Amino acid sequence: MTDTAPQRQALAGRLTQLGVLSSHPWRAAVEAVPRELFLHPGVFLPADGGGWRPVTTAGTDPADWARIAYRDESLTTQLDGHLTADQAGGLVTGSPTSSSTTPVTVVDMLEKLEVADGHHVMEIGTGTGYSAALMCFRLGEDNVTTVEVDPDVSARADAALEAAGYSTWTVTGDGLLGHPRRAPYDRVVATCAVRRIPYTWIRQTKPGGIILATVGGSWHYGTGLAKVTVAEDGTAMGRIIGRSSFMQARSQAEAPIAGDLSARTAYADSERESEVSPLRLEEWMPAFLAQLAAPGARFTRVTSMDGTRRLYLFDPDRESFASFTENDGTWTVRQGGPVALWDAMEQTLTAWQDAGRPDITAVQLHVTQETHTYWIDDHPALRWQHHLI
């Protein structure tokens, strides 16, 4: 087995230079925990022309495997909810459903969690187990509970944690519900994205405790890292502290929009020229705001055989849509259903532009048992309240 201590030290050095690793206890954890143990039985690397190339631990030279393990990138470990690298005989296609997140993101979140000696932490989304191992080193294995909804992923993480010398509270179950074994916790950290912070997490966090979670819609971007502090009255207050991107929680993941999209948008209630280009939705902050304005909406793009570009918004729950076509640099929007999706988004984006286009870190958040309220400063048009059902 290759000794990866030099690679771990080099990783800690790079993270320090990037400014995400700043405390001695977390640096010691990065230098101590072998990331390669948490990549068994292998990973899927992006292949030229699309698809994935499986690379297994057993079939790779140890030195090459070490180089892969300490890449500064996320490494996909499962496709389509079941396929692992040892089960694939060659190039495959599929959607990532589990991965070892890039160490930059993992360590940055752990630093922002502001843990102290003796804290009990609940992690939602065990994944490979690497971040759980870092927390076990920093806090002690008895102070870490990690929750994973996928039993196969959980079993592999358990084996990796054991190989690394840790036996923490690993719970297989609904990642949104958490687990009351150690409640109330001092810290809760989610390594999956959620539309809203589940109130069960707040209920399981001590007053003064911190919850760190990626929030947003079902888009693969336009999400933000929320950091909230739980109050004595059972509410939580905080803000979005930066951009963040994680796989959606399994119970909230949605299948891609499919079928004949033209047929689904054939009958519209209105048609007009858009005042804001829908291409703004391909940018991070506008996408985040758009999902605050219409939280159930899903965005998709299609290019026809003749090269015509079409953009669509769908809200399946409210049976509403907006479709966009481009003509000489202008966009026509057609909307149908009980909710004018684009009207709400366009108003929000216009108000944001008028306010000077503040960054995502300007967004504040208040969570109660009944609502999530987001706002930017005192702009009345930049305030959104989502009622929990």
N, C-alpha and C positions, 0 to 999 in steps of 0.2 A: 504494500500500500504506500503510495507516494505521500511524503510529509508535506503538507500544504501550509505549514507555518509561514514561509516566506510570502506566499500568495495572500494569506490573511493579513499579514503586516502591511503588505503593499496596498491591499484594499482599504485598510484603516487609514493609511496615508492619503490615498486619493480622496476618500470621504472627508478627511480633515481639510484638505486643500479646497474642496468644493464648498466648505462651510456648513455641511450638514452634520458632521461629527465634531462635537465641541467639548464633551465631558469625558473625564478619565474612565468612569465606570462603563460607559457604553463602548469606548475604544477598547477596553479590556475584553468586553464581550465579543466584539467583532474579531479581535485577534485570537480568541479562544475557540469559537464555534466553527467547525468545518462545514462550509456550505455544501460541499460535495456529498455529504452524508444524506442531505435532504433532497437529492435529485434522483434517487433510485426509483424505478429500474432504468430510467433514462429520460431524455428530453426530445422535443421536436424543434428542429431548427428551420427557419424559413428557407424555402428552396427557390432558386431562380425560376421565374415564370409562374410562381404561385405554388401553393401546396406546402407540405411539410416533410422534412427529412428526419426520420427517427435515428437517434443516436443513443445507444445503450451503454450502461456502465460496464457490463461484462464484455461487450464487443469493442471497447475503445482502449487504446493505449493509456495507461494511467497518467502520463504527462499531458497527453492531449485532453483527457477528461478534466484534469485540474485547470487547464487553460479555459475550457468551456465553463466550468463551475464558477470561475472568478471573472467572467465577463461582466462589464457594467451594463447589464441589460436583464430584462425579465426573460425567464426560460420556461417555455410551455411544457407542462408535464402530463396533461390530459386533453384529449379532444372529444367533443360531442358527449361529454358526461360519462365516458366509459373506456375510451381507447388510450392505452399507454404505449410507450415506445417499444417495449419488448413484444407487443402483440402485432406490430406493423412490420411487414416484410420489405417495404420499399416506400417510395414517395406516396403520401396520402393527402387527402383533403379533409377539412373539418374546421370546426370552430373551437378555439381554446376554452376550456371550462375549468382548468386549474393550472396554476403556474407558481414558480418561485419569483416573486416580485423583485425588480431590480434593487440591489442593496441601497442605492441612493434613496429610494422611496421608503424602504423599510426603516432604515436608521433615522432618516429625517422625521418620520412619524414618531418613532420611539423617543427621540429627543424632545419633540413637542408635547409628548404626553406628560412630561414633568413628574416622573415617578420619584419616589423617595424610598429609602430603606424601610422595609416593613409593609409597604403598600401591597394590597391584594388587587390583581388585575384580571379582568376578563377580556379575552380576545375572541372576536366573532370572525370565524373563517380561518381555521387552522392551516389549510392549504398543505404545503410541504412540511410545515413545522419549524422552518428556519427562524421566523420571528419569535415563535414561542420559545425556542431554545435560547435565543439572545436574552429574552426576559427571564428565563430560568437562571441563566448565569448571573444576571444583574440582581434579581430579587430573591432567588431561591425557588426551587421547583414547587414547594408547598404554597407559594403565594401566587401561582399562575394557573388560571383555568382557561382552557381553549376549547372552542365549540366549532364543530364541523358537521355540516348537514349530510355530506356524502360519506357513507360508511367505508367505501374502498379507499378514499383519500385519507380518512381518519386512521385506518389501519396502517397505511404506509407511513403516515406522520408519526404514529405511535412507535413503529419499528425504528424510524430514524432517530426519534428522541431517545429511545432506549440505547441505540448504538452510540449516541453522543453522551450518554451517561445520565439522562434525565428521566424521571417518572412523574410527570405533572398530571393535573386533572384534565384529561382529554375527554370531552363529552361529545357523543354523536347524537345529533338531533337538529331541531329547527334553529338555524342560526339567528333568526329574528327574535326568538324567545329568550335566548341566553340560557342560563342555568342558575338556580337559586342556591347551589351548594355553598358558595362562599359569600352570598349576598348579605349585606350590601358591600359592593366593591368600592375601592378608592379610585380606580380608573377602568374605563371601558374603551377598547380600541377595535375598530372594525376594519378588516382587510378585504371587504367587499363593498360594493356601492349599494345604497338604498335610496328609495325615493324620498323617504322621510325617516328621521330617527324614531324608531319604535319606542313607545312610552314604556314598554317593559324594561328597556335598558335604563331609562331614567329611574324607574322604580327600584332597580337593583343597584343604584349608585348612591353612595353616602352624600349628604349635604356637603358641599364644597368639593365633591369629586368631579373629575373631568371625563367627558366623553369625546372621542375623536372619531369622526366617521365621514366618509365620502357621500355627499348627498347630490341628488339631481334626478333627472328623468331616466328613461331607458336608452338614451343616446350613448354612444361610446366615447363621447367627449362632452364638453360643456357641463362638467360636474365640478363641485368645489369641496374642499376639506373643511368641514365644520368642526369647530372646537367650542363646546358649551360647558358651562359649570352648573351643577345641580344646586338648587336653592333649598332652604328649609321647607318651603311650601310645596315642594314636589314639582316645580317647574324648572326649566333650564334656560340659561341665557348665554349668548356668545356671538360669534361671527364666523364668516368664512375667512380662513387664514391663507388660502392659496388654491391654486388649481390642483386637482387630484383625479386620477383615473384608475378605477378598479373594475374587475368583472362584476356584473350585477349579481346580487344575492340570488341563489337558485330559485327561491320561492317567488321572486319578482321578475325573473328573466322572461322575456317575451320572444316569441318566434318572429323572424323577419317578416315584414310586409310582403305578401306574395299574391299571385293571381293576376288577373287582367286589371291593371290600375286604371286604364282609360275607361273601362266599363264601370268601375266603382265610382268614378267621378263624372259620369256622363250627364247627370241631371243636377244642375247647380241652381241655387236660389239667387245668386248675384254674380256679376262680372264687372271688373273695373281695372284700371291701371294701378299698380302698386306704387305707393309713395316711397317705400323702402325696398331696396333690392333683397329678395329672399336669399341671395348668396351670403348675406350677413350671417345666416344661420350656420354657415360652415366655419364661422369664427367662434372661439371658445366663450368669450364673455357674452356676446349676443345670444349664443345657444343656451347658456345658463339662464339668462333673463327670459328668453322665450319659453323655457320650460317652467319658470315661475309663473308666467302669465297664463299658460295653458298646460298645466302639469300632466295631463293625460295624452298630450299630442306626441306623435311619432313622425320623424322626418326621414324621407327617403328620396333618392335621386335615380333617374333612369335616363339612359341615352338610347334613342331609337336607332334602327339600322341606317337611317339617312343622316345620322349625326345630330338630330334635334334633341336638345336637352330639356327635360321636364323635371320639375321638383314637386313633391307632394307632402302634405301634412294630413295625417289621419288621427282621429280620436275614436277608437272602436267603442269605448264605453258610452260615449255620447253621440255616436253615429254621425260624426261630422267630418268634413274634409275641406282642404284647400288645395288647388292645383295651380301650378304656375307654368306659363310658356313665355319664352323670350322672343322679342322681335325688335331688331335694330337697337339693342341696348336697353330696351324697356321691358318690363315684365307685366303680363296680364294675370290677375288672380281671379279664379272662379271658386266660390265657396258654396257649400251645401250642408244641410243639417241644422239642428237647433242651435248650435254654437258657431259663431263666426271666428274660427281659430286665428286667422291671420289678422283680423281687426284688433284682437287683444294683443297679439305679439307686436304688431306694427305700432300701436300706441305706446307700448312699453319701450320699444327700441327708439322711437322718436323722443320720448321723455328722457331716456338715458343719454342720447346724443345732445339734447338741449342742456343737460346737467353737466356736460363736459366729459362724458364717457368715463366715469369713475371705474376703477379696477374692481375685480371680484372681491378683493379684500375690504371693500367699503360696505359689503352686504352684512347686515346684522340679523340675528336670528333669536326668536323666543319660542320655546316649545312648552305647551301645556298638554294635559290629557286630551283636550278637545281640538287644539289647533296648532299649526305651525305658522308663525308670522315672520316674514322677511321684510326688510326695508333698507333703503339707502338714505342716510341723513334724514332731512325733514321734507323730502320731496313727496307730496301726496300721491303723485302718479307712479312713484317707485316704491310701492308698498303692496304686499301680496299676503293674503291670509288663506291658508289651506285647511279646511275642516276635515278632521279625521272621521272616517266612517266606521 
